[in-house]
Amino acid sequence: MKYGLYTLIIENHLKQIPGFSMEFGWGCGYVLIPEGHPFYGVHYNDIYEISDIRVHGGLTYSDMFEFDNYLEWIGIRELGGDVTLDNCEKFNKYWMIGFDTNHYNDNLSRCSKDYVLGEAESLLEQCLCDDIESIKKYKYKILRRNKLNRLDII
């Protein structure tokens, strides 16, 4: 977690399809974004108009995180990052952007769970890039609110 943004990685659902023969990486990586951030509500293709985000295979997902659908969506897949089954309810209505590891030449050795987590963390850092004025303003607002509320957590 950093400046109100969170990471989530989810094991690839293609592993659970019997007889599926294509190779793919461990899973998908996401960043959950609160309302007020410049990327909130922005389709992943449109984010490239305001940011130079670089992540494995490019952004391939954006949608609202809705707790009611979350448990069904996850199923029995393994999770990682900041969001867990125990705390996921608090992220209802966050915006999610993310990437997958289902591209040509993706496999478990090139795109392991650790790799996916590293890419998700890199994506989070890029969502806080100081080169974009609207992100600088967002970060200042979060720091100011935390200082006023005497919170030590960024």
ZIGIDA-V53684 format. One record per residue. N is the residue number from 1. SS is DSSP state (h for helix, s for strand, l for the rest). OMEGA is omega in whole degrees, -180 to 180 (NA if undefined). Layout:
n-><N,N>
ss-><SS,SS>
omega-><OMEGA,OMEGA>
//
This chain:
n-><1,2,3,4,5,6,7,8,9,10,11,12,13,14,15,16,17,18,19,20,21,22,23,24,25,26,27,28,29,30,31,32,33,34,35,36,37,38,39,40,41,42,43,44,45,46,47,48,49,50,51,52,53,54,55,56,57,58,59,60,61,62,63,64,65,66,67,68,69,70,71,72,73,74,75,76,77,78,79,80,81,82,83,84,85,86,87,88,89,90,91,92,93,94,95,96,97,98,99,100,101,102,103,104,105,106,107,108,109,110,111,112,113,114,115,116,117,118,119,120,121,122,123,124,125,126,127,128,129,130,131,132,133,134,135,136,137,138,139,140,141,142,143,144,145,146,147,148,149,150,151,152,153,154>
ss-><l,s,l,l,s,s,s,s,s,s,s,l,h,h,h,h,l,l,l,l,l,l,l,l,l,l,s,s,s,s,s,s,s,l,l,l,l,l,l,l,l,l,l,h,h,h,h,l,l,l,l,l,l,l,l,l,l,l,l,l,s,s,s,s,l,l,h,h,h,h,h,h,h,h,l,l,l,l,s,s,s,l,l,l,l,l,l,h,h,h,h,l,l,l,s,s,s,s,s,l,l,l,l,l,l,l,l,l,l,l,l,l,h,h,h,h,h,h,h,h,h,h,h,h,h,h,l,l,l,l,l,l,h,h,h,h,h,h,h,h,h,h,h,h,h,h,h,h,l,l,l,l,l,l>
omega-><178,-179,177,177,-175,176,175,171,-176,178,-178,180,-179,178,-173,179,-179,176,179,-169,-179,174,179,180,-175,-176,-176,178,-176,167,177,-170,179,174,-178,177,-178,-180,-177,178,-177,177,-175,178,-178,177,180,177,-179,-177,178,-178,176,-179,-177,177,-178,176,-179,-175,168,179,178,173,179,-175,-178,-180,-171,-176,177,-179,-178,-178,-178,-177,178,-179,173,-179,-176,-175,179,176,-179,-175,-171,-178,-178,-179,178,179,167,175,-180,168,-178,-176,176,177,180,-177,177,-180,172,175,-175,179,179,-173,-179,177,179,178,-179,177,178,178,178,178,176,177,177,180,180,176,179,-176,-179,180,-179,-173,-178,177,176,179,178,-179,179,180,179,180,-180,179,179,179,179,180,-180,177,178,-175,175,NA>
//
